[in-house]
Amino acid sequence: MQWSRLKLQLQWSRQRIANLISLKMQWNRLKL
């Protein structure tokens, strides 16, 4: 089990979640 690899994956998933949230916020702003 590689710790650095796991850490990288966690960081990547967190970044993807943040991107999804920002996209959703932008979409809500467009709809209003």
Secondary structure, 3 states (H helix, E strand, C coil): CCHHHHHHHHHHHHHHHHHHHHHHHHHHHHHC
